[in-house]
Amino acid sequence: MKKLFETAPEPRKACLIGIRDAATGREEAESLLTELTALARTLGVTVLCGEIVVVREHGSRYGMGTGKAEEISAKVRELGADCLIFDQELSPSRQRNWEKLTGISVLDRQELIIQIFSSRAGTREAELQTELARLRYSLPRLSHKYIDLSRQRGGRYGTRGSGETRLETDRRLVERQIHKLESELDVVRRRRDTRRKKRQQAGILSCALVGYTNAGKSSLLNALTNASVFVEDALFATLDSTTRRLVTASGFSLLLTDTVGFIRRLPHDLVDSFRSTLEEVSLAGLVIIVLDASDPNTDYQYRTVLEVLGSLGAAEKPMLIVLNKTDRAVAMEALKGRYPSSLAVSALKKQGLDALLRRIEEMAGELSGHTTP
């Protein structure tokens, strides 16, 4: 009888490094490291340790002092880590320096999030957007792979020169792929614009559900519209925008759109690549901000949502704050004090939805110029 062998790759084992500097206080640094741990585990990474490094002056070689960098390198070797993940953006040169020092793979927060998006892309549009972000991120880092830039042969000696480096060849190929993806996404964007214009011509108000990743936007969309959008208790479970018609008990009709979740320090390449999807937010008449009331970092999440809305040109839009997951919250009185105009709901338990529907109907009626019953 033939012996069977397990061929699935073993989960990566990583050490995580948070940075506390003049721009990042202790509480925020700890919160970001906790978030980085959740991101790593979402990708199936086994977290061996997490450490916050206090940096007073960013060294040019490692972003911190050489002594501290060598201490971290010794620690990852002792623990048997095969990956080092930083909660900050690493320049290509610093990433290369860390890989030389530790002898293992080194990622920053940006690359980690892009890898999560790649693993979760379920539609052609999401795949195109995520691949475009990955290529844009990797382009300045191609030199990682080529420490020895030896020349390829470029034909017979004395006729065509020594050719070009492999790095130059790969850079040209990546640039060509980026151009191809941008063209494909442009087609997708035009189709989305056509659908959006048809909705606008119908005179139906559009409302966008926005919020931090895993705040429960998709669950809320399902609860309000009886839709069946995929829901999972995980970061970035939904990458595609989904629009459903919402008809209230009084017969008032509007469109409700679920959008990709936000997160602190969201990679610029992802924001640019998902621009067509995020346009649903900038063109909506009403923005509904969904906050996770059970998360201790609700205030950080709210500020992040406002920052992203500002970058999309949607900061001045009419907004409604919804505190979701109240069935798991432990400090609702304090939250209601900080967000006095918010509504508390539980999409999972379907609690507070009637009051939310009435508020949405009132605001939608005011925006569309109609008086709701």
Secondary structure, DSSP 8 states (H G I E B T S, - for coil): -------S----EEEEEEEE-TTS-HHHHHHHHHHHHHHHHHTT-EEEEEEEEE-SS--TTTSS-HHHHHHHHHHHHHHT-SEEEESS---HHHHHHHHHHHSSEEEEHHHHHHHHHHHH--SHHHHHHHHHHHHHHHGGGGGGG-SS--B---SSTTTSTT--BHHHHHHHHHHHHHHHHHHHHHHHHHHHHHHHHHHHHTT--EEEEEEBTTSSHHHHHHHHH-------SSTT---S-EEEEEE-TT--EEEEEE---B-TT--HHHHHHTHHHHHHHHT-SEEEEEEETT-TTHHHHHHHHHHHHHHTT-TTS-EEEEEE-TTS-S-HHHHHHHSTT-EE-BTTTTBSHHHHHHHHHHHHHHHHT----
